[in-house]
Amino acid sequence: MLLAWTFALPALAEDGYDLWLRYKPLPEAQARQYRELGAELVAPVQTPTQQAARDELVRGLGGLLGREPAQAAAVRRNGALVVGTPASVPQLASLQGDLEGLGEEGYLIREARIDGRKATVVAANSDVGALYGSFHLLRLVQSGEPLAGVDVRESPRVKLRVLNHWDNLDRYVERGYAGESIWDWHRLPDWLDPRYTDYARANASIGINGTVLNNVNTSAQALTPLYLEKTAALASVFRAYGIKVYLSARFSAPIEIGGLATADPLDPAVRQWWKDKADEIYRTIPDFGGFLVKANSEGQPGPQDYGRNHADGANMLAEALAPHGGIVMWRAFVYSHEEPDDRAKQAYTEFVPHDGVFADNVLVQVKNGAIDFQPREPFHPLFGAMPRTPLMMEFQITKEYLGFATHLVYLGPMYEEVLRADTHARGPGSTVAKIIDGSLESHALTGMAGVANIGVDRNWSGSHFDQANWYVYGRMAWDPHASAEEIARDWARMTFSTDPAVVEPVVSMMMGSHQAVVDYMTPLGLHHLMGRGHHYGPGPWVEGGPRADWTSVYYHRADARGIGFDRSATGSNAVAQYAPPVAEQFGSIDTVPEDFLLWFHHVPWDHRMASGRSLWDELVSRYGRGVDYVRGMRRTWSTLEGKVDQERHHQVAVFLGIQEKEAQWWRDASVAYFQTFSRRPLPAGEAEPPHDVEYYKSLQFPFAPGDGK
Ligand code: GCW
């Protein structure tokens, strides 16, 4: 009895806190191959980063293989693990030449002879490179990959790989679905929650090297001495893991906390204030990363308040940070109250004229699409349109528009779709990935940002599968050319099991899940149809209110004739912002991919689709297809009962049930609503929505999580 109870305990501990770094014992058949590797570890501990790498290896190999490796200064037996740089481990000096070209953060993993014996080596030019390599090695072992003949050579293709936390100082997380902020500001700087270290470990394991701690809609308080001291405390935890801290800067801070009468970027007193502020920050945090700025967007202050432009604003901050090596990430998510034109065009209109004018330490941070993290958007027309400015990708990891944390939606395929899109900026093959990694226009300063989905929930991300989105974001920031499917496989192996009977069904569920959410929420290029404010649930009927482009009717434009936003030459002509071959493809109803049909065109209800169906029939069938996919995921997941620990299995199963209900609700409400325009019957075999539109409109969710405040 007692024995059974003791054995039952570890299953209870699977609450998701350990993320993909679970290090549970490998099945004996897999563990056997690592016996020698796990016996002896040569890894220095002279610096905090070296210590972090060795701690991780001891923890990881100890957990996976059932015993901690013995630590040694020299290799005494075959098969040992040797980790470090030529400077920290003299035996690695012979690898100096091979390390060339790997840069500050790269590493190699291979077999080599050390001290006359065969060893597995993780070698790098810097401690942080060795830390990244250690995590990679652990991933191989976690996945049961054979190490015989291992030959890994990795270095990041993007320089700044950053999380953006939309966390307020009162711990409220805007668009957060995983509980309140993990930054316990009130108890900082003294109380360093152990969670901060685990956060840093998780990020370092996927190569994330920066974090913006506060919301882009920020209070200027974040820049006061009180908060800088707290930020410095977090930086002191993250430093060992190669992670720099950044802060969102409120453009009007010189007024609010500086006592000045203006924040005009050309005013000498304002410029001096920012220089002094930067000096103060770097006295407190010598390796501070820089500022992220949301200016003149959704009511935030900015240079345009003073008749100046984005470059004036960004360059002023850049000048203050430059002496310290800091950078400015200036967001292109702008749309003004006055601008009556198609919202999708505004960022391009405001930014392209300033190409080449931004200071060297400025990146312009562009959301993946021109509207706002919709379930599917065509790539943002700014990609390819500002060759002389480093453009940083902004992806959303938190699922503001994709079902919050309860829907199982793996974002890897969406990130991949955007990164692989061809802008044709310099002829065919000018992918977004090549703009982000700087290779297309030879930019050395490159970056990717992901809006974090992290909160105090035990499982960090609000659901077990949302951890995969944090994971894939990091891996794609490291390598924007990487494959979403391979990353899903790595994640599933580390997170659930190395058993292919678990991994393959899980990967297949994940890979189709993005298309499914597009289908049941916004098929065929529809967008921005969610509930007002909180963005929970369907709201295709949303109209009125302060501005047209915060409604749904502005975007879908359904009428008796058809549906969709005409952005072709006969409409807003947003297509003209793309390079000519793309503009041509998107601009014609005959050549636009069906996935973007209603994004770019107002299409008659009886338009013939590739399937042979009318647009109306196709639309209804896409909605149904999305719901069916969720049903399929439920079935697949139920077959994994007993193969995945009970606690996590149960929560995923329940969440899939919520997802199915909500997918059905999206489908029913949308079909009922659009039918009032199409006035057509549902295609054969499609169920009538159980309620009329008035019912769906009447549903209210005043306390849905994550709304902006
Ligand atoms: O996606 C929208 C969100 C806002 C957010 C804004 C932005 C932080 O609804 O909550 O504000 O975009 O990206 O600035």
Residues whose N, C-alpha, C, O or C-beta is under 5 A from the ligand:
A	BS01	GCW	E174 N217 F333 D372 G708
